[in-house]
Amino acid sequence: MKTSGSTQEERAQQRGQLSAFIRLHRQRVSPEAAGLPAAGRRRTPGLRREELAQLCEVSPTWITWLEQGRAVAASAGVLARLALALRLSAAERAYMFDLAGRRDPAEPEPQPRPAHAALRAVEAMRCPAYVLDRRWDIAAANPQAVELFLGWGARRGEAPNLLRFLFLRPEARALIHDWETRAWRLVAEFRADCGRLADSPAISPLVAELSSGSVDFARLWQTQDVLGREGGERRFQHPALGPLAFEQLTLRPDQRGDLKLVLLLPPD
């Protein structure tokens, strides 16, 4: 049973994540981009708290308390104005609403549908296919995916994990074309996926392990970047199969938003 103390601690952690996210993105928005005049020299980049408060129709004190991680009430309407003022992408907006524990009024109501057997679907695929859970553990993978990703390199008795493979396996840098760009994208996509659960017992140890084992992951995690998972071309330089190119397609099974089915389709 979860104690009230642990619940309060989790809420405090979520407020800390939200405050860091908002503060960083405020500093990234120029007054000109927000439609405000850039008067005089500025000691820090981006919008001032007073300017952001003006755009969101709230008091500067409210913005200050929000950025300090205090327990302030943030309505869905204020969060929507905040998302517009900070010029957030769709993925960043969804991440912010998730951290705040609010439903985005612009998000359509989910429609219940029968669940798909995603874990079994990979077996029917001829192309590399795998299923990621919320931790980005490999919940299922067909032989083609296992061969492509060099057996994933998991410890005995432990499921492979895409981020461990990417950041802790030296072979990944040679295998994945443009490793630096893919690493940045995947960390930003992972942050969007885990949302307010980043400090949960399921995910926090993984983040700590990756941050300790990889300076690249630690640096990218601190950027607070958030991206939606996209498809597109994926290129590899496989040690046995040579150069390979695929078109990635990512699907979310109905009623299992914690799972993602990833297909690497051969090019046309």
VOPAGU-2260 file (C-alpha; in pm, 1 decimal, decimal comma):
REM VOPAGU-2260
SITE   aa  ch    i         X         Y         Z
SITE  MET   A    0       0,0       0,0       0,0
SITE  LYS   A    1     134,4     344,2     -88,9
SITE  THR   A    2     179,6     573,8     207,5
SITE  SER   A    3      74,6     938,6     211,6
SITE  GLY   A    4     439,4    1030,7     263,0
SITE  SER   A    5     548,3     852,9     -54,7
SITE  THR   A    6     258,6    1010,9    -245,7
SITE  GLN   A    7     363,1    1356,7    -128,0
SITE  GLU   A    8     721,7    1281,8    -227,8
SITE  GLU   A    9     613,7    1171,5    -576,5
SITE  ARG   A   10     408,3    1488,2    -619,1
SITE  ALA   A   11     704,8    1697,6    -509,9
SITE  GLN   A   12     924,3    1518,0    -766,0
SITE  GLN   A   13     669,3    1582,2   -1040,4
SITE  ARG   A   14     652,6    1950,9    -946,0
SITE  GLY   A   15    1031,6    1961,4    -963,4
SITE  GLN   A   16    1030,2    1812,0   -1313,3
SITE  LEU   A   17     759,2    2054,5   -1423,6
SITE  SER   A   18     938,8    2357,6   -1280,3
SITE  ALA   A   19    1267,8    2264,6   -1449,5
SITE  PHE   A   20    1091,1    2204,2   -1780,7
SITE  ILE   A   21     905,9    2537,4   -1775,6
SITE  ARG   A   22    1210,1    2737,3   -1664,2
SITE  LEU   A   23    1430,0    2590,7   -1937,6
SITE  HIS   A   24    1172,7    2648,7   -2211,0
SITE  ARG   A   25    1105,1    3005,3   -2091,5
SITE  GLN   A   26    1475,9    3074,3   -2135,8
SITE  ARG   A   27    1460,9    2937,3   -2490,4
SITE  VAL   A   28    1184,9    3171,1   -2616,1
SITE  SER   A   29    1295,0    3513,0   -2735,2
SITE  PRO   A   30    1069,3    3816,4   -2677,6
SITE  GLU   A   31    1044,9    3864,9   -3054,4
SITE  ALA   A   32     922,4    3507,9   -3103,6
SITE  ALA   A   33     656,6    3568,2   -2836,8
SITE  GLY   A   34     543,1    3891,6   -3003,1
SITE  LEU   A   35     696,6    4118,9   -2738,5
SITE  PRO   A   36     938,7    4408,4   -2786,6
SITE  ALA   A   37    1298,4    4334,2   -2689,6
SITE  ALA   A   38    1374,9    4647,2   -2486,5
SITE  GLY   A   39    1723,9    4695,4   -2341,6
SITE  ARG   A   40    1997,0    4448,1   -2256,9
SITE  ARG   A   41    1910,2    4122,9   -2081,9
SITE  ARG   A   42    2128,2    3947,0   -1828,7
SITE  THR   A   43    1966,4    3611,7   -1908,4
SITE  PRO   A   44    1831,8    3473,3   -2238,4
SITE  GLY   A   45    1467,6    3422,9   -2318,4
SITE  LEU   A   46    1154,7    3563,7   -2162,2
SITE  ARG   A   47    1144,4    3724,3   -1820,5
SITE  ARG   A   48     899,5    3575,5   -1571,5
SITE  GLU   A   49     696,2    3895,8   -1587,2
SITE  GLU   A   50     666,1    3863,7   -1964,5
SITE  LEU   A   51     560,5    3500,8   -1947,2
SITE  ALA   A   52     303,3    3592,3   -1680,9
SITE  GLN   A   53     166,0    3862,3   -1909,4
SITE  LEU   A   54     129,0    3618,0   -2198,5
SITE  CYS   A   55     -41,9    3359,4   -1975,5
SITE  GLU   A   56    -267,6    3613,2   -1799,3
SITE  VAL   A   57    -140,8    3518,0   -1452,6
SITE  SER   A   58      62,2    3700,9   -1190,2
SITE  PRO   A   59     444,8    3702,0   -1195,8
SITE  THR   A   60     432,6    3552,9    -845,0
SITE  TRP   A   61     238,4    3253,2    -978,0
SITE  ILE   A   62     505,6    3192,4   -1245,7
SITE  THR   A   63     779,0    3226,8    -982,4
SITE  TRP   A   64     614,5    2975,8    -752,7
SITE  LEU   A   65     554,7    2736,8   -1042,7
SITE  GLU   A   66     923,8    2752,2   -1138,6
SITE  GLN   A   67    1020,6    2700,8    -774,1
SITE  GLY   A   68     823,9    2375,5    -763,9
SITE  ARG   A   69     567,6    2499,9    -513,2
SITE  ALA   A   70     225,6    2336,1    -486,2
SITE  VAL   A   71      33,5    2585,5    -697,6
SITE  ALA   A   72    -287,1    2499,8    -881,9
SITE  ALA   A   73    -239,6    2496,8   -1259,7
SITE  SER   A   74    -568,1    2470,3   -1445,7
SITE  ALA   A   75    -590,1    2315,1   -1790,0
SITE  GLY   A   76    -667,8    2657,0   -1936,2
SITE  VAL   A   77    -358,0    2818,4   -1787,1
SITE  LEU   A   78    -143,1    2525,9   -1900,2
SITE  ALA   A   79    -282,2    2564,1   -2252,0
SITE  ARG   A   80    -185,1    2934,0   -2254,2
SITE  LEU   A   81     154,1    2841,2   -2112,4
SITE  ALA   A   82     208,4    2589,1   -2392,4
SITE  LEU   A   83     127,9    2855,4   -2652,3
SITE  ALA   A   84     351,2    3116,9   -2489,7
SITE  LEU   A   85     643,9    2874,7   -2468,1
SITE  ARG   A   86     584,1    2764,1   -2828,3
SITE  LEU   A   87     579,2    2398,5   -2726,8
SITE  SER   A   88     554,8    2121,8   -2982,7
SITE  ALA   A   89     272,1    1868,3   -2958,6
SITE  ALA   A   90     501,3    1622,1   -2777,1
SITE  GLU   A   91     630,6    1890,2   -2537,8
SITE  ARG   A   92     275,3    2006,1   -2465,0
SITE  ALA   A   93     161,7    1651,8   -2387,4
SITE  TYR   A   94     465,0    1604,5   -2162,1
SITE  MET   A   95     388,0    1924,3   -1967,9
SITE  PHE   A   96      22,8    1830,8   -1916,2
SITE  ASP   A   97     131,7    1485,2   -1800,3
SITE  LEU   A   98     372,1    1631,6   -1544,0
SITE  ALA   A   99      98,4    1865,5   -1420,1
SITE  GLY   A  100    -146,9    1575,1   -1388,6
SITE  ARG   A  101    -401,5    1748,4   -1611,0
SITE  ARG   A  102    -585,4    1639,7   -1922,3
SITE  ASP   A  103    -518,7    1857,8   -2225,2
SITE  PRO   A  104    -853,2    2007,6   -2339,0
SITE  ALA   A  105    -726,5    1990,9   -2697,6
SITE  GLU   A  106    -677,1    1613,4   -2674,1
SITE  PRO   A  107    -968,8    1406,5   -2808,9
SITE  GLU   A  108   -1146,3    1165,4   -2577,0
SITE  PRO   A  109    -998,0     815,1   -2604,5
SITE  GLN   A  110   -1222,5     565,2   -2778,5
SITE  PRO   A  111   -1223,2     213,4   -2628,3
SITE  ARG   A  112   -1137,4     -55,9   -2879,5
SITE  PRO   A  113   -1041,8    -421,8   -2853,9
SITE  ALA   A  114    -678,2    -475,7   -2756,7
SITE  HIS   A  115    -437,3    -610,1   -3016,6
SITE  ALA   A  116    -199,1    -899,0   -2950,4
SITE  ALA   A  117     110,3    -682,2   -3001,4
SITE  LEU   A  118     347,7    -920,4   -2828,3
SITE  ARG   A  119     254,0   -1199,3   -3068,8
SITE  ALA   A  120     241,7    -977,9   -3376,5
SITE  VAL   A  121     618,2    -957,2   -3409,2
SITE  GLU   A  122     639,1   -1330,3   -3476,6
SITE  ALA   A  123     434,7   -1286,3   -3795,2
SITE  MET   A  124     659,0   -1011,3   -3932,7
SITE  ARG   A  125     923,9   -1083,3   -4193,1
SITE  CYS   A  126    1099,0    -752,7   -4134,3
SITE  PRO   A  127    1276,1    -662,6   -3806,4
SITE  ALA   A  128    1003,4    -598,7   -3547,4
SITE  TYR   A  129    1003,3    -544,6   -3172,5
SITE  VAL   A  130     784,2    -416,4   -2889,5
SITE  LEU   A  131     899,3    -155,7   -2636,9
SITE  ASP   A  132     739,6    -109,7   -2295,0
SITE  ARG   A  133     741,9     218,0   -2099,2
SITE  ARG   A  134    1098,8     155,1   -1975,4
SITE  TRP   A  135    1197,6      77,7   -2334,4
SITE  ASP   A  136    1272,5    -279,4   -2236,8
SITE  ILE   A  137    1230,3    -512,0   -2533,6
SITE  ALA   A  138     905,8    -688,9   -2443,7
SITE  ALA   A  139     918,4    -896,7   -2762,9
SITE  ALA   A  140    1138,3    -917,3   -3072,9
SITE  ASN   A  141    1152,5   -1141,7   -3376,2
SITE  PRO   A  142    1479,0   -1308,6   -3488,5
SITE  GLN   A  143    1535,9   -1045,0   -3757,2
SITE  ALA   A  144    1539,4    -768,1   -3494,5
SITE  VAL   A  145    1765,8    -967,5   -3262,4
SITE  GLU   A  146    2013,8   -1019,7   -3547,0
SITE  LEU   A  147    2000,0    -653,7   -3652,8
SITE  PHE   A  148    2068,5    -527,3   -3300,8
SITE  LEU   A  149    2351,9    -771,8   -3238,2
SITE  GLY   A  150    2159,0    -982,1   -2988,4
SITE  TRP   A  151    2078,6    -665,9   -2782,4
SITE  GLY   A  152    2349,7    -756,4   -2526,9
SITE  ALA   A  153    2128,1    -797,8   -2219,2
SITE  ARG   A  154    2261,4    -945,0   -1898,4
SITE  ARG   A  155    2148,4   -1299,6   -1818,7
SITE  GLY   A  156    1794,2   -1309,8   -1685,0
SITE  GLU   A  157    1730,5    -948,6   -1789,4
SITE  ALA   A  158    1528,1    -816,6   -2081,7
SITE  PRO   A  159    1724,5    -614,7   -2338,9
SITE  ASN   A  160    1671,1    -239,9   -2321,8
SITE  LEU   A  161    1701,2      -7,2   -2620,9
SITE  LEU   A  162    1868,7     274,0   -2424,4
SITE  ARG   A  163    2117,5      41,2   -2256,7
SITE  PHE   A  164    2206,9     -92,8   -2600,2
SITE  LEU   A  165    2243,4     255,1   -2747,4
SITE  PHE   A  166    2451,9     413,0   -2469,7
SITE  LEU   A  167    2628,1     127,4   -2291,5
SITE  ARG   A  168    2722,5     -99,5   -2583,5
SITE  PRO   A  169    3023,4      36,6   -2779,8
SITE  GLU   A  170    2912,5    -159,7   -3087,8
SITE  ALA   A  171    2600,5      55,1   -3115,4
SITE  ARG   A  172    2798,3     358,7   -3230,4
SITE  ALA   A  173    2938,1     168,9   -3527,9
SITE  LEU   A  174    2606,9      -2,9   -3604,2
SITE  ILE   A  175    2373,9     300,4   -3606,1
SITE  HIS   A  176    2421,5     562,1   -3875,0
SITE  ASP   A  177    2456,9     918,4   -3738,1
SITE  TRP   A  178    2464,2     790,3   -3380,9
SITE  GLU   A  179    2477,4    1138,2   -3224,8
SITE  THR   A  180    2151,9    1255,2   -3383,9
SITE  ARG   A  181    1972,3     928,8   -3311,3
SITE  ALA   A  182    2090,6     936,6   -2949,6
SITE  TRP   A  183    1951,0    1287,7   -2900,3
SITE  ARG   A  184    1619,4    1196,3   -3058,7
SITE  LEU   A  185    1576,5     876,3   -2859,0
SITE  VAL   A  186    1645,2    1043,6   -2523,4
SITE  ALA   A  187    1391,9    1316,6   -2606,5
SITE  GLU   A  188    1137,9    1054,9   -2715,4
SITE  PHE   A  189    1199,1     850,4   -2400,4
SITE  ARG   A  190    1138,0    1156,6   -2182,0
SITE  ALA   A  191     808,5    1212,5   -2364,6
SITE  ASP   A  192     712,0     848,5   -2311,2
SITE  CYS   A  193     783,6     823,9   -1939,4
SITE  GLY   A  194     651,9    1171,2   -1850,7
SITE  ARG   A  195     580,4    1211,2   -1481,0
SITE  LEU   A  196     688,9     850,2   -1420,5
SITE  ALA   A  197    1055,0     945,1   -1472,8
SITE  ASP   A  198    1105,0     946,5   -1094,7
SITE  SER   A  199     905,7     629,5   -1035,8
SITE  PRO   A  200    1071,5     315,7    -891,1
SITE  ALA   A  201    1038,3     149,1   -1231,7
SITE  ILE   A  202    1220,5     415,0   -1435,9
SITE  SER   A  203    1435,2     620,7   -1197,0
SITE  PRO   A  204    1697,5     343,6   -1144,5
SITE  LEU   A  205    1732,2     303,2   -1520,8
SITE  VAL   A  206    1788,6     677,7   -1567,3
SITE  ALA   A  207    2045,4     673,2   -1284,3
SITE  GLU   A  208    2223,9     372,7   -1436,2
SITE  LEU   A  209    2240,3     531,1   -1781,0
SITE  SER   A  210    2350,7     869,0   -1641,1
SITE  SER   A  211    2627,1     700,8   -1443,2
SITE  GLY   A  212    2742,2     478,8   -1729,3
SITE  SER   A  213    2723,5     730,4   -2014,7
SITE  VAL   A  214    2822,3    1097,2   -2010,8
SITE  ASP   A  215    2632,2    1134,4   -2338,5
SITE  PHE   A  216    2305,8    1015,2   -2185,3
SITE  ALA   A  217    2355,9    1232,8   -1875,3
SITE  ARG   A  218    2412,9    1539,9   -2094,1
SITE  LEU   A  219    2114,2    1473,0   -2320,0
SITE  TRP   A  220    1881,5    1392,5   -2028,0
SITE  GLN   A  221    1960,9    1729,1   -1869,0
SITE  THR   A  222    1850,0    1919,9   -2179,6
SITE  GLN   A  223    1480,9    1848,4   -2097,7
SITE  ASP   A  224    1417,5    1806,2   -2472,0
SITE  VAL   A  225    1092,4    1627,1   -2561,0
SITE  LEU   A  226     998,0    1480,5   -2899,0
SITE  GLY   A  227     717,6    1264,1   -3032,9
SITE  ARG   A  228     828,1     929,9   -3174,1
SITE  GLU   A  229     849,5     954,7   -3551,8
SITE  GLY   A  230     919,2     722,7   -3838,6
SITE  GLY   A  231    1156,9     782,2   -4124,1
SITE  GLU   A  232    1466,8     623,7   -4266,8
SITE  ARG   A  233    1689,1     421,4   -4035,5
SITE  ARG   A  234    2034,5     325,1   -4159,9
SITE  PHE   A  235    2276,7      71,5   -4015,5
SITE  GLN   A  236    2628,2     -54,1   -4086,7
SITE  HIS   A  237    2596,6    -414,8   -3973,5
SITE  PRO   A  238    2922,0    -607,7   -3915,1
SITE  ALA   A  239    2782,9    -921,0   -4084,3
SITE  LEU   A  240    2505,8    -794,9   -4313,0
SITE  GLY   A  241    2673,2    -478,1   -4438,4
SITE  PRO   A  242    2492,8    -146,2   -4499,3
SITE  LEU   A  243    2116,8    -163,6   -4436,6
SITE  ALA   A  244    1833,0      85,0   -4472,7
SITE  PHE   A  245    1475,8      62,7   -4341,8
SITE  GLU   A  246    1164,0     275,3   -4309,8
SITE  GLN   A  247    1051,7     283,0   -3945,1
SITE  LEU   A  248     685,1     256,3   -3852,2
SITE  THR   A  249     579,4     281,1   -3486,8
SITE  LEU   A  250     231,5     174,3   -3373,2
SITE  ARG   A  251      61,6     189,0   -3033,4
SITE  PRO   A  252    -173,2    -103,0   -2960,9
SITE  ASP   A  253    -526,6      -8,1   -2856,1
SITE  GLN   A  254    -576,3       2,0   -2477,1
SITE  ARG   A  255    -201,6     -52,1   -2419,5
SITE  GLY   A  256     -52,1     294,1   -2440,1
SITE  ASP   A  257     252,9     168,9   -2250,9
SITE  LEU   A  258     358,1     -50,9   -2544,7
SITE  LYS   A  259     492,8      42,8   -2887,2
SITE  LEU   A  260     524,3    -191,5   -3183,9
SITE  VAL   A  261     821,1     -88,9   -3399,9
SITE  LEU   A  262     852,6    -219,2   -3755,6
SITE  LEU   A  263    1159,8    -166,2   -3973,2
SITE  LEU   A  264    1024,1    -202,7   -4324,5
SITE  PRO   A  265    1243,4    -260,3   -4630,7
SITE  PRO   A  266    1259,7      46,3   -4858,3
SITE  ASP   A  267    1039,3      59,6   -5165,1
